[in-house]
Amino acid sequence: MSAARPLETWPDRAEGRTARGRAGGAEPAGGQAELALLAQRVSPHQLAREELLAVPPELADLLGTPGLRRGSTLVIEAAPCPGATSLALGLLAVVGATGGWSAVVGLPDLGLLAAEEQGAALDRLVLVPAPGERAASVVNTLLGAFDLVLARLPATLGASSARRLSARARERRSVLVVTGSGVAEVEPVRSSRSAARWPERPEASLKVVSSSWEGIGAGNGRLKERRVEVASHRRRAAPEELRRELLLAAAR
């Protein structure tokens, strides 16, 4: 298995070690400088000029577009049912398959084996598992150097900080994908039909609203795949709200 690239200041989860910083989860000293250097090294090799960043075919219908517009923000809500990580892994896989780079911030339990099985290019994936309260600063540094930045932001993130991150993504033409509990804590969008919690209305939001496993018989068999119903709210497509059933392999 190819290794993803955690920052040297964070031990590598792919090698079975815990990925966290110093006491309290704060970023280790020197981490921000290393991030900036890494961003400079990666940036010249990516950020192709295509306007859209490709997405998995099963998500294209939900998003109402064959790709995510560069500079946009996508929200993947983590509740009420599991499956948000699987959707995010699908995005990482397509970015790597098309030669792009992705960064993942604040997801220490990301399953690298599942990511690779789904097609993610681990040699084009950079991990910052435990940025602590500096998560927003880390994401700000990575935007513009990577095609896609997937981040779980802390619940303490303020609306003004969230707006700055969306503005940074637009300016630098990176796609920002926000997931996790922090999404629900940021002030809601002013739209009764939008389920996303983000101070500016995102390009789209995705939420798994139901989930069930298939493959188990009468007390025997093995889990083969998970059937999920995903609700999407799209900014630039009609109808604005759409629901579809997807099948996710058990490894995801």
N, C-alpha and C positions, 0 to 999 in steps of 0.2 A: 504494500500500500504506500502510495506517495504521501509525503508529509505535508500538511498545511503549515503555514508559517506563523507561529506565535511570535510575539516580540521576545527578544532575548531576555528582557527583564521579567517576563512571565514564563514559568516552566511550561513544558509542552504537555497538554492533555493527551495528545496522540501517543505519547510514550508512557502513559499510565500515571502521570504525576498530576497533582492538584494545581490548577491554574488560578492563582490569586496573587494579589500584591502583598504589601506589608500589612501590619495589623490594621483592622478596620476596613480593609478592602481598598485603601487608597492606592493610587498609582505610584509605583516605585520611582525613586529619584532618577532623573534622566530619561524617563519614559517618553515624555512629550518631545524632547529633542530627537530621540530615536524615531518616533513616529514621523516627525517632519522630514528627517533624512530618508526614511523609507518612502514617503510620499513623493519626494523628489526623484527617487530612483525608478519608481513604478510609472509615474505620470507620462513620460515620453513614449512609453510602449503601449498605451491604451487610450481610452477616450476617442474612439473612432468618430468620424464625422457624421455617421448615420444619425438621423434625428430620433429614431426609435431604438430602444434596447429590447432585444427579442425576449419573449416569454414563452413558457410551455404552451402547446396548442390548447390544452384543456383550460388554461387560464385566459386565453385570448378572447374567447366568447364572453367570459365573465367580465373582463375588463373593457370589452367593446372596442378593442384595438389589437392589432397583431404584435404590438410592443408597447413598452412604457416610454413615454416622452422623456427625453433627457432633460434633467432639471426638475423633474416632478417628484412628488412625495406620495408614497403608497402606504396606507395603514393596514396592517394585518392584526385584527383583534384577537387576543388570546383566549377570550371567553365567548360563549359559555361552554363550548365543547372542545376537546383536544383536536389538534390537526393544524394549528397555525404554523408550527415548525415545519411540517411536511410541505405546506404551501411555499414557505420560504426556501426550503431546500430545492424545490423545483426551479425557482428563480436562479439560485446560485448555480445549478447545473447548466442551465442554458447560457448564462453569462460565460462560464468557463469553456463550454463547448464552442462558443463563437470567438474565442481568443481573448475575452475580457478578463478583468481582475475584479475581485470582490473582497470586501472587508466585513468582518462580523465583530460587533462590539457588544459586550455585556451578556453574552450567552455562554457561560462556562460549561453547560451541560449539552452543548450541541453535539449530536452524534456524528462523528467524522466517518465512521464506517457506513452509517446510513446515508450520509452525504455522498460518499464515493459510490455506493451501490446505486444511487439515484442519478449518478453521472457527473457529480461535481468534480472539477479539476482542482485537486487539493494543492497542486503546485502553483496555482493562481489564486489562492485563497489565503488571506491574512487574518489572524485571530487576535483580538484584544479581549480576553475572557472576563477580566475583572477590573474595569477602569475605576470603580468606586464612584464617588461624587463628581469625578472629572469626566464622566461619560460624554457630556455635551461638548467639552473642549476637544476630546479625542475625536468625536465624530466630525467636528468642524475642521480639524486638521486633515482628516482622510477624504472629505468631500473635495472633489476636483482632481484627486489623484487616482481614484478608483471609479470604475463604471457604476458599481452598485455598492452601497453601504447599508448593511442590515444592522439595526441597533435596537436593543432593549434599553430604553431610557428609564432613569429612576423616577419614582412617583413624585419626588420633590421638584421635578423639572417645572419651571415656571413657563407661563404662556409666552412671555417675551423671548425667552431662550429658545423655545420651540419655533417661534416665528423666524428667529435669526438662522436657525438650522435650515428651514425651508428656503429662506432667501439665499443662503450659501449654496444650497443644492442648485437652485435656479441659475445663480451666477456662474457656477463652475460646471454646470451641465452633467452632474452626477445624478443618479437616481437614489433617493433616500427611502428606505423601507423601514418603517417603525413598527415594532411589535412588543408584546409583553404588557405587564401590569401598569407600567407608567403611562401607556396610551390612555387608559381609562381615567387617569387622574388629571390630565390636562383639560382646560376648559373646553366645553363642547362646541361643535360647529353650530352656527345659527341656521340650522335646517332641520325640520322635524322629521324628514325622511332619511337623513344621513345618520348612520350608526357610528361614524368615526368620531373620536375624541381628539380634536386637533384644532388649534386656534385659527388656522387657515384651512379652508376646505381642500382636502387632498385630491390628487388626480383620481384616485379611486380608493375604496376600502373593501376589505374582504373579511368575512367572519364565518367560521364553521358553526352552523346552528344545530346540526344533529350529526351523530356519529354512531356507527354500529360495525361490529366485526363479523366477517363471514369466514366459513371454513370449518367451524366446529359442528360436529354431528351430535348424536345422542350420547354425550359423554366421551366422545373420542374425536380424533382428527386434530388438525392444527390450524392456527390462524393463517389465512392466506392473504386476505386483503381487507381493507377498511372502507366501508361506504360512507361518504360524508356528503352532507348538503351544505353548500357554500352560498352565502348571500353576498352580493356585491352592490356597491353604490358607486356609480360612475359619474364623473363630472362632464364628460364630453360625448356621451352616448345615450341613445334612447332605446328602451325605457331606462330611466335613471336607476331603477332598482331591478335586480335580476337574481334568480336563484337557479342553481344547477346541482345535479348529483355527480360526484366524482368518485372513482375507485382508486384508492391508494394502496400500493403493495404493503404487506405486513412489515417489511424491513424498514419502511418509512415511518 
